[in-house]
Amino acid sequence: VQLQASGGGLVQAGGSLRLSCAAAGRTFTLGWFRQAPGKEREFVGAIAWNSGRTTYADSVKGQFTISREKAKNTVYLQMNSLKPEDTAVYYCAAGPYLTSDQYEYDYWGQGTLVTVSS
């Protein structure tokens, strides 16, 4: 499975951004993770490809939304009301289970940088 994340950029606090993750190959679960400077990578959310069921980290519930477009084999991360603390490199990853455990994800995209200015 090959994953290509895109859509990162610079946005002002309070703004919105939508990230995309295009997947080549069969996937069961697509997850989003992020890594802020000097911090460990953390789970953001994930979606089960077939059912569309989603799960989110508590820190982004109500702020971020994950969706998928089957025809394009693409998963989206809609990020609203962005804050400077959302600044990070965002990664998409594919795995067999709907889980927040990054070690359960076998395939990773290259990451896309999101910078939120205050």
ROSE-4610 file (N, C-alpha, C; in Angstrom, 1 decimal, always signed):
// ROSE-4610
residu = [V/V/V/Q/Q/Q/L/L/L/Q/Q/Q/A/A/A/S/S/S/G/G/G/G/G/G/G/G/G/L/L/L/V/V/V/Q/Q/Q/A/A/A/G/G/G/G/G/G/S/S/S/L/L/L/R/R/R/L/L/L/S/S/S/C/C/C/A/A/A/A/A/A/A/A/A/G/G/G/R/R/R/T/T/T/F/F/F/T/T/T/L/L/L/G/G/G/W/W/W/F/F/F/R/R/R/Q/Q/Q/A/A/A/P/P/P/G/G/G/K/K/K/E/E/E/R/R/R/E/E/E/F/F/F/V/V/V/G/G/G/A/A/A/I/I/I/A/A/A/W/W/W/N/N/N/S/S/S/G/G/G/R/R/R/T/T/T/T/T/T/Y/Y/Y/A/A/A/D/D/D/S/S/S/V/V/V/K/K/K/G/G/G/Q/Q/Q/F/F/F/T/T/T/I/I/I/S/S/S/R/R/R/E/E/E/K/K/K/A/A/A/K/K/K/N/N/N/T/T/T/V/V/V/Y/Y/Y/L/L/L/Q/Q/Q/M/M/M/N/N/N/S/S/S/L/L/L/K/K/K/P/P/P/E/E/E/D/D/D/T/T/T/A/A/A/V/V/V/Y/Y/Y/Y/Y/Y/C/C/C/A/A/A/A/A/A/G/G/G/P/P/P/Y/Y/Y/L/L/L/T/T/T/S/S/S/D/D/D/Q/Q/Q/Y/Y/Y/E/E/E/Y/Y/Y/D/D/D/Y/Y/Y/W/W/W/G/G/G/Q/Q/Q/G/G/G/T/T/T/L/L/L/V/V/V/T/T/T/V/V/V/S/S/S/S/S/S]
num = [1/1/1/2/2/2/3/3/3/4/4/4/5/5/5/6/6/6/7/7/7/8/8/8/9/9/9/10/10/10/11/11/11/12/12/12/13/13/13/14/14/14/15/15/15/16/16/16/17/17/17/18/18/18/19/19/19/20/20/20/21/21/21/22/22/22/23/23/23/24/24/24/25/25/25/26/26/26/27/27/27/28/28/28/29/29/29/30/30/30/31/31/31/32/32/32/33/33/33/34/34/34/35/35/35/36/36/36/37/37/37/38/38/38/39/39/39/40/40/40/41/41/41/42/42/42/43/43/43/44/44/44/45/45/45/46/46/46/47/47/47/48/48/48/49/49/49/50/50/50/51/51/51/52/52/52/53/53/53/54/54/54/55/55/55/56/56/56/57/57/57/58/58/58/59/59/59/60/60/60/61/61/61/62/62/62/63/63/63/64/64/64/65/65/65/66/66/66/67/67/67/68/68/68/69/69/69/70/70/70/71/71/71/72/72/72/73/73/73/74/74/74/75/75/75/76/76/76/77/77/77/78/78/78/79/79/79/80/80/80/81/81/81/82/82/82/83/83/83/84/84/84/85/85/85/86/86/86/87/87/87/88/88/88/89/89/89/90/90/90/91/91/91/92/92/92/93/93/93/94/94/94/95/95/95/96/96/96/97/97/97/98/98/98/99/99/99/100/100/100/101/101/101/102/102/102/103/103/103/104/104/104/105/105/105/106/106/106/107/107/107/108/108/108/109/109/109/110/110/110/111/111/111/112/112/112/113/113/113/114/114/114/115/115/115/116/116/116/117/117/117/118/118/118]
x = [+0.8/+0.0/+0.9/+0.6/+1.3/+0.4/+0.9/+0.0/+0.7/-0.1/+0.4/-0.5/+0.1/-0.6/-0.3/-1.3/-1.2/-2.1/-1.9/-2.9/-2.4/-1.2/-0.7/-0.3/-0.1/+0.3/+0.3/+0.3/+0.3/-1.1/-1.7/-3.0/-3.0/-3.9/-4.0/-4.9/-4.6/-5.4/-6.9/-7.7/-9.2/-9.6/-8.6/-8.8/-9.0/-9.2/-9.5/-8.5/-8.4/-7.5/-8.0/-7.9/-8.3/-7.1/-6.7/-5.7/-6.3/-5.5/-5.9/-4.9/-5.3/-4.4/-4.9/-4.2/-4.5/-3.8/-4.6/-4.1/-4.1/-3.0/-2.8/-2.7/-3.7/-3.7/-4.9/-5.2/-6.3/-6.0/-6.9/-6.8/-8.0/-7.8/-8.9/-9.2/-8.1/-8.2/-7.2/-7.6/-6.7/-6.7/-5.5/-5.4/-4.6/-4.8/-4.1/-3.3/-2.1/-1.2/-0.5/+0.0/+0.7/+1.9/+2.9/+4.1/+4.5/+4.4/+4.8/+6.3/+6.9/+8.3/+8.7/+9.6/+10.1/+9.2/+8.1/+7.2/+7.0/+6.5/+6.3/+5.1/+5.1/+3.9/+2.7/+1.6/+0.3/-0.8/-1.7/-2.9/-3.8/-4.4/-5.4/-6.8/-6.9/-8.2/-8.0/-9.0/-8.9/-10.3/-10.4/-11.6/-11.5/-12.5/-12.6/-13.1/-12.3/-12.6/-14.0/-14.4/-15.6/-16.8/-16.8/-18.0/-18.1/-16.9/-16.9/-16.9/-16.8/-16.7/-15.5/-15.6/-14.4/-14.1/-12.9/-12.5/-11.6/-11.6/-10.8/-10.1/-9.0/-8.4/-9.2/-9.3/-10.1/-9.7/-8.5/-8.0/-8.6/-9.1/-9.6/-11.0/-11.7/-13.1/-13.9/-14.7/-15.5/-14.8/-13.5/-12.7/-12.3/-11.9/-11.5/-12.5/-12.6/-13.5/-12.8/-12.9/-12.3/-13.4/-13.2/-14.1/-13.3/-14.1/-13.4/-14.2/-13.5/-14.2/-13.7/-14.6/-14.2/-13.8/-14.5/-14.2/-12.8/-12.3/-10.9/-9.9/-10.3/-9.4/-8.7/-9.4/-8.8/-9.6/-8.8/-9.3/-9.0/-9.9/-9.7/-9.7/-8.9/-8.9/-9.3/-10.5/-11.0/-10.7/-9.9/-9.5/-10.0/-10.8/-11.4/-11.0/-11.2/-10.8/-9.4/-8.5/-7.1/-6.5/-5.6/-4.9/-3.4/-2.6/-1.1/-0.6/-1.2/-0.8/-1.2/-1.9/-2.2/-1.0/-0.1/+1.1/+1.9/+2.1/+2.7/+2.9/+3.7/+3.6/+2.6/+1.7/+0.6/+0.9/+0.7/+0.9/-0.4/-0.5/-1.6/-0.9/-1.7/-1.1/-2.3/-1.9/-2.9/-2.6/-3.6/-3.5/-4.7/-4.7/-5.9/-7.0/-6.7/-7.6/-7.9/-9.1/-9.5/-9.0/-7.8/-7.1/-6.3/-6.0/-5.2/-3.7/-3.4/-2.1/-1.3/-0.3/+0.4/+1.2/+1.5/+2.3/+1.4/+0.1/-0.7/-0.9/-0.2/-0.3/+1.0/+0.8/+1.9/+2.5/+1.7/+2.1/+1.9/+2.9/+2.9/+3.2/+2.5/+2.8/+3.9/+4.3/+5.5/+5.3/+4.0/+3.8/+3.6/+2.7/+2.5/+2.5/+3.2/+3.4/+2.2/+1.7/+0.6/+1.2/+1.1/+1.6/+0.5/+0.2/-0.9/-0.3/-0.5/+0.1/-0.9/-0.3/-1.2/-1.5]
y = [-1.2/+0.0/+1.2/+2.1/+3.4/+4.5/+5.4/+6.5/+7.9/+8.8/+10.1/+11.2/+11.8/+12.9/+14.2/+15.1/+16.4/+17.4/+18.6/+19.6/+20.5/+20.2/+21.0/+22.4/+23.3/+24.6/+25.5/+26.8/+27.8/+28.4/+28.4/+29.0/+29.7/+30.8/+31.5/+30.8/+31.1/+30.5/+30.8/+29.8/+29.9/+29.5/+29.3/+28.9/+27.4/+27.0/+25.6/+25.1/+23.8/+23.2/+21.8/+21.3/+19.9/+19.1/+18.1/+17.2/+16.0/+15.6/+14.4/+13.3/+12.1/+10.9/+10.0/+9.9/+9.1/+7.7/+6.7/+5.3/+4.5/+3.9/+2.9/+1.6/+0.7/-0.6/-0.7/-1.9/-2.2/-1.8/-1.1/-0.6/-1.0/-1.2/-1.5/-0.3/+0.2/+1.4/+2.4/+3.7/+4.8/+5.7/+5.9/+6.7/+8.0/+9.0/+10.2/+10.4/+10.7/+11.0/+12.3/+12.9/+14.1/+14.1/+14.9/+15.0/+16.5/+17.1/+18.5/+18.5/+19.7/+19.8/+19.4/+18.5/+18.2/+17.2/+16.8/+15.9/+14.6/+13.6/+12.3/+12.3/+11.4/+11.3/+10.8/+11.5/+11.1/+10.9/+10.1/+9.7/+10.9/+11.1/+12.1/+11.5/+10.5/+9.9/+8.8/+8.0/+7.0/+6.7/+6.0/+5.6/+4.2/+3.4/+2.1/+2.3/+1.7/+2.0/+1.5/+0.3/-0.2/+0.4/+0.4/+0.9/+2.4/+3.0/+4.5/+4.9/+3.9/+4.2/+4.9/+5.9/+6.7/+6.7/+7.0/+7.2/+8.4/+9.2/+10.4/+10.4/+11.1/+11.5/+12.5/+12.4/+13.4/+14.8/+15.1/+16.4/+17.1/+16.3/+16.8/+16.6/+15.9/+15.6/+16.9/+17.0/+18.1/+19.2/+19.0/+20.0/+19.4/+18.2/+17.5/+16.5/+16.3/+15.2/+14.5/+13.1/+12.3/+11.7/+11.7/+11.1/+10.4/+9.6/+9.0/+9.1/+9.0/+9.0/+7.8/+6.8/+5.5/+5.6/+6.3/+6.4/+6.9/+7.7/+8.3/+7.6/+6.6/+5.9/+6.9/+7.9/+9.0/+9.2/+9.5/+9.9/+11.3/+12.0/+13.4/+13.7/+14.7/+15.2/+16.6/+16.9/+18.3/+18.9/+19.9/+20.5/+21.9/+22.2/+23.5/+24.1/+25.4/+26.2/+25.8/+25.9/+25.5/+26.5/+25.8/+26.6/+26.4/+27.3/+27.1/+25.7/+25.2/+23.9/+22.7/+23.0/+22.0/+21.9/+22.8/+22.8/+21.5/+20.8/+19.5/+19.0/+18.0/+17.2/+16.1/+16.1/+15.2/+14.0/+12.8/+11.6/+10.8/+10.2/+9.2/+7.8/+6.8/+5.5/+4.5/+3.3/+2.3/+1.0/+0.4/-0.8/-1.6/-2.7/-3.7/-3.4/-2.5/-2.3/-0.9/-0.6/+0.8/+1.0/+1.5/+1.7/+3.0/+3.4/+4.6/+4.2/+2.9/+2.4/+2.5/+3.4/+3.6/+2.4/+1.5/+0.3/-0.8/-0.5/-1.4/-1.0/+0.1/+0.6/+0.2/-0.4/-1.0/-0.1/+0.8/+1.6/+3.1/+3.9/+5.3/+6.2/+7.3/+8.3/+9.1/+10.1/+10.9/+12.1/+12.4/+13.5/+14.8/+15.7/+17.0/+18.0/+19.1/+20.1/+21.0/+21.2/+22.2/+23.1/+24.4/+25.4/+26.4/+26.6/+27.5/+28.7/+29.8/+31.1/+31.7/+32.4/+33.0/+34.5]
z = [+0.0/+0.0/+0.0/-0.9/-1.0/-0.6/+0.2/+0.7/+0.3/-0.1/-0.5/+0.2/+1.2/+1.9/+1.3/+1.3/+0.8/+1.4/+1.2/+1.6/+2.8/+3.3/+4.4/+3.9/+4.9/+4.5/+5.8/+5.5/+6.6/+6.7/+7.9/+8.1/+9.4/+9.4/+10.7/+11.7/+12.9/+14.0/+13.7/+13.9/+13.7/+12.3/+11.4/+10.1/+9.9/+8.7/+8.4/+7.3/+7.3/+6.3/+6.1/+4.9/+4.6/+4.0/+4.7/+4.2/+3.5/+2.5/+1.7/+1.9/+1.8/+1.7/+0.7/-0.4/-1.5/-1.3/-1.4/-1.1/-2.4/-2.7/-3.8/-3.2/-3.4/-2.8/-1.9/-1.5/-0.6/+0.8/+1.4/+2.8/+3.6/+4.9/+5.8/+6.7/+7.2/+8.1/+7.6/+7.6/+7.3/+8.6/+9.1/+10.3/+10.0/+10.8/+10.8/+12.1/+12.0/+13.1/+12.9/+14.0/+13.8/+14.8/+14.4/+15.2/+15.3/+16.4/+16.6/+16.9/+16.7/+16.9/+18.4/+18.5/+19.9/+20.6/+19.9/+20.6/+19.9/+20.6/+20.0/+19.1/+18.1/+17.2/+18.0/+17.7/+18.4/+17.4/+17.9/+17.1/+17.0/+15.8/+15.6/+15.4/+14.4/+14.2/+13.1/+12.9/+11.9/+11.4/+10.2/+9.6/+9.0/+9.3/+8.7/+7.2/+6.3/+4.9/+4.5/+4.9/+4.4/+5.1/+6.4/+7.2/+7.3/+7.2/+7.4/+8.9/+9.7/+11.2/+11.5/+12.4/+12.7/+14.2/+14.6/+16.0/+16.0/+17.1/+17.2/+18.6/+18.5/+19.8/+20.5/+21.8/+22.6/+22.3/+22.0/+21.8/+20.5/+19.6/+18.3/+18.1/+19.0/+18.8/+18.7/+17.7/+17.4/+16.6/+16.4/+15.7/+14.4/+14.3/+13.1/+12.7/+11.4/+10.8/+9.8/+9.8/+8.8/+8.0/+6.7/+5.7/+4.6/+3.8/+2.7/+1.5/+0.4/-0.9/-1.7/-1.7/-2.2/-3.7/-4.5/-5.9/-6.2/-5.3/-5.4/-4.5/-3.8/-2.8/-2.0/-1.5/-0.8/+0.6/+1.6/+2.9/+3.2/+3.8/+4.1/+5.6/+6.0/+7.4/+7.3/+7.7/+7.7/+9.1/+9.1/+10.4/+10.5/+11.5/+11.7/+13.0/+13.1/+14.3/+14.7/+13.8/+14.1/+15.1/+15.9/+16.9/+16.7/+17.2/+17.0/+17.5/+18.5/+19.0/+18.1/+17.0/+16.0/+15.0/+15.1/+14.2/+14.3/+13.2/+13.3/+11.8/+11.7/+10.5/+10.6/+9.7/+9.7/+8.8/+9.3/+8.5/+8.4/+7.3/+7.1/+7.1/+7.6/+7.7/+7.5/+7.0/+6.8/+7.6/+8.1/+8.9/+8.9/+9.6/+9.5/+10.5/+11.5/+12.6/+12.8/+13.3/+13.7/+15.1/+15.2/+16.5/+16.5/+17.7/+17.9/+18.1/+18.1/+18.3/+17.0/+17.0/+15.8/+15.4/+16.3/+15.9/+15.2/+15.2/+14.4/+12.9/+12.6/+11.2/+10.5/+9.3/+8.6/+7.5/+7.0/+5.9/+6.3/+5.9/+6.2/+5.0/+5.0/+4.0/+4.4/+3.6/+3.8/+4.8/+5.1/+6.0/+5.2/+5.8/+5.2/+6.4/+6.2/+7.3/+7.4/+8.6/+8.9/+9.9/+9.5/+10.4/+10.7/+12.0/+12.4/+13.1/+12.5/+13.1/+14.0/+15.0/+16.0/+15.6]
